[in-house]
Amino acid sequence: MTTPTLILQGERDTFGNRTELEEYSLSDRVTLTFIPDGDHSFKPRKASGYTEPQNRQLAADKIAAFIKEVCQ
């Protein structure tokens, strides 16, 4: 893969949780960022101490930073 790529993934995503994804061999062009205690929609469990709005803001911040870095 030659195109810079950002993957935002909930740590508990049923389509690939943190443990599973950390075992993948990804291109150096891929940035993999985990959203704390998030499921596929980044929604955390109440007991985690994280909120869905916090996780969505984190995702937006990571996207903005990635775009800024790639477009320099």
C-alpha positions as CSV (number, residue, x, y, z in Angstrom):
1,M,0.0,0.0,0.0
2,T,1.4,3.4,-0.9
3,T,-1.4,5.7,0.0
4,P,-1.4,7.1,3.5
5,T,-4.3,5.5,5.4
6,L,-5.9,6.1,8.8
7,I,-7.8,3.3,10.5
8,L,-9.8,4.3,13.5
9,Q,-10.9,1.2,15.4
10,G,-12.9,0.7,18.6
11,E,-10.9,-1.4,21.1
12,R,-13.9,-3.7,21.4
13,D,-15.1,-3.7,17.8
14,T,-16.6,-7.1,17.0
15,F,-15.2,-6.8,13.4
16,G,-11.7,-6.7,14.8
17,N,-10.8,-5.8,18.4
18,R,-7.4,-4.4,19.5
19,T,-5.9,-7.8,20.3
20,E,-6.8,-9.1,16.8
21,L,-5.7,-6.0,14.9
22,E,-2.3,-5.7,16.7
23,E,-1.4,-9.1,15.2
24,Y,-1.9,-7.9,11.6
25,S,1.1,-7.0,9.5
26,L,0.2,-3.6,8.1
27,S,2.0,-1.3,5.6
28,D,4.1,1.4,7.0
29,R,1.7,3.8,5.3
30,V,-1.2,2.7,7.6
31,T,-1.8,4.5,10.9
32,L,-3.9,2.4,13.2
33,T,-5.5,4.3,16.1
34,F,-7.7,2.7,18.8
35,I,-10.7,4.4,20.3
36,P,-10.8,3.6,24.1
37,D,-13.2,0.9,25.1
38,G,-15.2,1.6,21.9
39,D,-17.3,-0.8,19.9
40,H,-17.8,-0.6,16.2
41,S,-19.6,2.8,16.6
42,F,-17.0,3.9,19.2
43,K,-19.6,3.6,22.0
44,P,-17.8,2.7,25.2
45,R,-19.3,0.8,28.2
46,K,-20.7,3.1,30.9
47,A,-18.3,1.6,33.5
48,S,-15.3,2.4,31.4
49,G,-15.2,6.1,32.3
50,Y,-15.3,7.1,28.6
51,T,-18.3,8.6,26.9
52,E,-19.4,8.3,23.3
53,P,-19.1,12.1,22.7
54,Q,-15.5,12.0,24.0
55,N,-14.7,9.0,21.7
56,R,-16.2,10.8,18.7
57,Q,-14.3,13.9,19.5
58,L,-11.1,11.9,19.8
59,A,-11.8,10.3,16.4
60,A,-12.4,13.7,14.8
61,D,-9.2,15.1,16.3
62,K,-7.2,12.1,15.0
63,I,-8.7,12.5,11.5
64,A,-7.9,16.2,11.5
65,A,-4.3,15.6,12.7
66,F,-3.9,12.9,10.1
67,I,-5.1,15.1,7.2
68,K,-2.9,17.9,8.4
69,E,0.2,15.6,8.5
70,V,-0.5,14.0,5.1
71,C,-1.2,17.3,3.3
72,Q,2.1,19.0,4.4
